[in-house]
Each structure stands twice: as structure tokens, then as C-alpha cells.
Amino acid sequence: MPGKRISIGDIARLAEVSRASVCRALHGDSRLSDTLKRKVRKIADEMGYQPDPLLSKLAQNRWGSDASTPGNTIAYLCSHPTNKGGRIPRTYAWEGIQKAASSMGYHTLYINYWGWRNMDRVEKLLRARNITGLIIGPISNTPPLNLKWKHYSVVDQSPQFYPLPAFHKVGSNPFEQVQLASRKAIEYGYKRIGLVIILHQRAFHDDLQRYGALQSLKWEFQDTDNFCQPLYLLKSSDNRVWNQPIAEWYTAHQPDAVIGFTNYIQYALKDEIGVVPPKDYAFCNLHRNATEAVAGVNLSEHNEGVYSVRLLDSMLRNRETGIPTHPIQHRVALEWVDGDSMPRKGKAVRFSKRLTALTMPMV
């Protein structure tokens, strides 16, 4: 027979406080003294208390309007320079985070610590707002993000190499991105596929994964001439520096389909040598915006934001803080979208089973 579930009332009797005080103490309410919160948590741990999921949801609905309750606000941490207008670039992931957080009763706080000299300021801000739930976004050059991780539940969305602990991570798979786009180009009848890889100035996971995907495809299709020499460009604040190398690469290799990470590739080829898709070549965008008409792989950043909040919500409910022993890698499914820039031509090659596998959610 399973033992009796330890209740809030059991803890309240031992702590000699009300049930409401126990609830608030377990959620870290700043209006209670640290001494009382430590006392209640110690008793709860010693008794083996595990919160009931249904009761936790009811409690959240009851106390959800209390902005001082830790976990009621989720912070999105990033380090990114402002644009020319002095505005902070906000990603589609942020939109997904806001939407999902709002539906679950959370507030959100966007913290861009670009230019801050140390992380004490971040720590003080989080403590002042009683924030324990963090989602980490893109991080540019900045002091190391060294927080007292034991106080926080963390989900990592950062795409780059950065000295962070191994947290639970949510993101799309750039390896599958290149594989899916290349297979689609072959399926649609294109014979000479050229890939333009834009390398970040600081190494991102994306860079190595896209390079690895290309090598994998070249090995798989080694008996054919499907892939021409790829072009590698270094990311720049002024895209015009790409014009000449893109034009020279196209002229030398004559691809009939070009796969790239930005629509600027099309503009460069038009400006330099007057070729345009789909008349002269097909074009596919690896990171397609949902509002664009080009063919390619849809941005999954919005869904990455949604699933990050869902994962973080589960961690907060279970009081899972600190660096996890077994971090989760959650891959958000990719979505291929047809467009006028890459029409079908000739007799198509079929990869039905492989393409189906590539578009399945990865968890």
C-alpha cells in the first residue's frame, strides 16, 4: 500500500503556520522572511513532500496575480547590440515566448545585457524581481554569464558556442535544415546545387552542423554531380562585401539551384551579373520568414519560444533548479514551404520516406 501523501496541512502543523503561509513559502514569496521560508522548505524536504500537479495548478490560478511570486515572471536573457535606430532586435522566439507565457499566466521580462561590464547587475535585477525562470537567447561578445544557477530554472536557446553549463536546450536542427532543402531541390529535378554558407564571426553550432550536412550529402551522392563547390562567406555588418564573391562563385560553377541563409544572395546576383530566380536559377532560403514568398525552410523560432516556455513551466512546477544531471535536447520540427523561387522541373526524383522522416518532430 502506498503511503499517505504529505499535504500542505501536514507541513503547516509542524511549522506552526497557516496553509497559505506554507504555499507562499514554497513559492518563495518575498513578503515572508527568509528564516520562515527556509524552515518550511526544510520541513517539506524532510517529510518528502511532493506537490500535487492539479492542486499546484489551482494554487497558481489563485495566486497568479501576485507579481511578487517567483516563477510568475519569466526572464529572456540575451546580449545583442542595438540596431542603427537604437532599438533592441527582438526575435520570433521572443514573440513565441510572450504568447505562451501569457497563456500560462506568466509575465515576461526582456533583458539585453549588451555592454554591461559584469553579471552582478543581472543577478541583482533578477533577485529584485523575484525571477527564478530563465530562457537564454543569443549571446554576443560579453562578460561570461556566471549566475548562481542553483537559484534558477534555465532553458537554453542560444545557438552559439558559449561557456554556459549544459542546460536543457530547445532549438531547430541546422543539419536537417540543409538536408531537407537539398533533398527537395533534387526531388524537384535540379542537377547542380550550390550551397552558400555564411559563417559567423564567432563560431555558432549552426556553422559546423551545416558544414557537416553538406559533407554528408556529398558522400551520399558521390556517384553523381549534384553538388558544386560551396561558397563560404564571413558574416558582415555590410552585406555588400558579399556581392563580388557571390557573383564570381556563380559564374565559375553555374548552379541551377542555390541554397542560402539570406535573400540577399538573390539581390547580389541581380546587381552584379543580372541573373534572377526562377528564370536563371532556383533559390531556396534556409531560414525563411513566414511572410516571404520564396521557397525554403520556415523559421521555427516562434515554436522554439513556445516549447521553451512549456519546458520551463514544468521545471518551475517541480522546483527543478540548477544545472541538470541529464540535460534535454528538444528539437523543434522543420517545415518546408514551396515558393515561386524554386518550381518543380523535369522528372522529379522521389525521397518520400527520407523526407517524411526529416519533417517529423524531434524530441
N, C-alpha and C positions, 0 to 999 in steps of 0.2 A: 504494500500500500504506500503510495507516495505521501510524504509528509505534508502537513498543513502549510499553505502558502503564507509567508510572512507578509503582514499587511502594514499599511501606514499607521493604523491604530496601535499595533504591537510596538512599533518604534516610538510612537508618541508617548505611550505609557512608561517605557523605560527612560525616555529622555525628559519626561515630566513637562511636556509642552503640548500644544494643540496639534491636531492633524494638519491644519492649514500651515502651521509653522514648519512641520516636517516636510510638507510638499515644497514650501518655499525654500527651505534649507537645502533640499536635494537638488533644486534647480538653481542654487547659488544666488538667491535674491540679495541684492546689495543692501537692502534695508535691515537685514539681520546681521548680527555681529559675527565676525569670523570664528569666534570661540564657539558659538552655538552651531554654526554650520559644520565645523569640524566635529563637534560632539555628535550631531545627528548622523553625519556620514560614517563616523566610526562605528556607531551602534548598528547602522544599516548594514555595513560590511561584515561585522561580527555575526549578525543574525542571518547572513546570507540572503538579504533582501534582493529580489528581482522584480522590477516594475512590470505590472500587467499592461500589455500593449493597448487594450481597449480603455482601461482607466487612464493611462497616460494621455491618450487622445482626448478623452473627456476633460482631463485636467488642463491640457493645452488650450482647448476651446474656452475653458473658464477663465484662465489666467492670461490668455494670449494677448489681451490688450495692454498688459503690463510691460511697457517698453524697457523696464529695468531688468527684466528676467533674462539671464544669459541664455543664449540659444535663440532668443526671439529676433535677433538681428544677425544676418549673415554678412561677413565682410569679403569683398572681392579684392584681393591684393595684386597689384601689378606695378611694374616700373617701366614707364614708356614716355619718351619725350613728347611734348605737346606739338601740334602741327603749327603751320605758319600763322593761323588765326589765334594761337594761344589756347586752343581747345584740346582736351584730352581725347585721343582716339578711343572710341568705345566699340567693342567687338560685338558680333552677333551672339557670341557666348553670353555677354552681359545681358542682352535682351532676353535670352532664354532663362538666365538666372533670375532676372526680375519677375518674369511671368510665372515660373514655377514656384519661386519663393512666396509671391503674393497669394497664389492659390493655396499654399500650405500655412498661411498666417504669419510668415516671416517678413520683417523689414530687411532692406539691403543697404549696404554702405560700400561705395566705390572708393578705394584708397589707392591713389597713384603716388608712390613714394619716390618718383624720379627726382634726383638731385638732393635727396636727404642724405646727410653725412653719416648718420648711424641709425641703427634699428631701435634705439631706445624710444624714439618718438613714436614709432609704430606700436611698440609694446604698450606705451602709456595710453595711446589712443584707444587701443583695443580694451584695455582694462577699464578706462573711464566710461566706455560704452557697454561694459559687461558683455563683450562679444567672445564667444568660445568657438563659433563655427567659421572656418576659413576656407575659401576657394582661391587657389593661387593661379593667376593668369600669366601672360607673357612677362618676362623679366629681361630688361636690357642691362647694360653695364651699371652696376650699383654696388654698394657695400653688401657683403653676404647677409642673407636673410636669416639671421640667427635669433629665433624667438624661443621662449621657454615652452617648447612643444607639448610638454605634459599637461598644459592647461587648455589645449585646443584640440578640436576635431578638425582634420585637414583633408581636403581633396585637392589634388594637384592637376591643373590643366596646362601647365607650362610646356611648350613644345621643344624647348631648347635644352642643351647641356648646361646644367647649373648646379652648384654644390648644395643641393637640397637632399634631405633624407628621403628614403623610399616610402612615400606616402601612397595611399590609394590614388589611382590615376584614371582620368577619363579623357578620351580623345579618339579621333579617327586614325586610320592606318594609311600613311603615305605610300607604303609598299603596295597595298591593294589599290590605291588611287592610280598609280602608274600602270599596274597590271590590268585593271578594269578598262582604262582609257585605251591602252594599246590593243587589247583584245577586241574592243569594239571597233577600232579602226580597221583591224584585219577582217573582222566579221563583215564590215560594210564594204569590203572589196579593195582597200588601199594596199599598195605594194611596197611603197618606200616611206617608212615612218621615221620622222625626225623628232627627237625629244630635246627641248631646251630646258636645262636645269639651272635655276637661279640659286646660287649658294649664298647663305647668309654670312655676314662678316664674322659673326661668332657662330660656332658650329651648332646647328639645330639637329635634333633627332631626324627631322624630315629630310635633311640633305642626304644623310647616309642611307636612309631607307629608300629614297627614290633612286639613288645610285645602285643600291642592291637590287631593286626591282628591275632596273634596266639590264643589269648583268644576268639576272635570272631569265629574262625574256630572250636575250641574245643567245644564251646557252640552249634554251628550249627550242628556238627556231634556227639553230646553227646550220641547217641544211638549206636555208633559204636566204634571200637578201632583203628581208622585211625591214631591217633597221639600219639606217645610215648612221654615220658618226654623230654622236650627240654634241650639243653645244653647251658649254659650262660658262655661266656669267656670274660675276660677283654682284650682290645686291648693292644698289647705289641710291642715294637721295635724288639723283638726277638721272632718270631713265634714258635720256637722250644719248648717254655714253654707250648704250647698247646698240644703237642704230647701225653703225658700220659693221661690227662683228656679226650681227644677225643677218645683215644683207650678204656679207661675204660668205657666211656659212650656207645660206640658202642657195646662192649661186653655185657654190662648189659641189653641193650634194643633191640638189634638186629633189627634195622630198615631196611626195604628193599629199602627205598629211603631216601637220605639225602639232605636237602636243606641248603645251606650256602652262606656266603657272599664272600668267597675266595676259590680258588682252592687248597690252602694249606691243607685244610681238607682232600683231597684225598691223598696228599703226606704223611701226618701224619699217616693215617690209613695203608698205604702201608708199611711205615718204621717200625711201631710198631707191627702190627699183620698180615701184608701180604695180606690184602683184597683190591681189586681194583674194580672200576666200568668198565663196567656194569656186570661183571661176578658175583660178590658177592653182590652188591647193586647198585642202581641207584644214580646218583649225578646231582644236579641242582644248578647252580650259580645264586644268586640273582642279582649280579652286573656284568654280563657277558661282556667281551670285544668283540667287533665286529670281532676281528681277531681270537677268540678262537673257538675250535671245540666242546666244552661242550654244553649241553642243558642249557637253562636258560633265564633270562630276560636281554635283551640288555641294555647296558648303554645308557642313554638318555642325558648325559651331553653335547654332541655336539649340540643337538637340544635345550637344555636349553640355551646354549650360543647364538644360533641364535635368539631365541624368546626374550631373554633379550635385544639384540641389537634392535630388531624391536620395542619393548615396549619403550626402552629408546629414540629411534629416534622420536617416536610420542610425547613423553614428551618434548624433546628439541624443536621440531617444535612449540609446543603450549606453550612454556615457562612455563611449569609446574615444579616448583621447591619446595623444602622444604618437609615437612612431609605431606603426603596426608591425607585428611579427611576420605576417604573411600579407603583403600589400596586394590589393586587387588591381588588375589591369582591365578596365572596361573599354571595349572598342565599340564606337557608335557606327552603325551600318552606313555604307555609302549608297548614293543614289545617282544613277546615270540618267541624264536628260538629253533627248535628241534636240538638234537645232539646225538651222539653215547652213551653218558654217561647216557641217560635216554630213552631207547627204549620202545615202547609200548609192553605190555604183557597181556595175557589173554583177558577176556571180558572187554572192556572199559566201564566206566561209563560216561554218557554224561551230560555236563553242558553248552549246546550250548548257551542258552540265557544269562546266567550269564557271561560266558567267553566273549561273544560279548560285553556286557556292560563294562567289565573290560578293554577291549582294545580300547574303544572309547576315543578320546581326551577329556580332562577335562579342561575347561577354566573358 
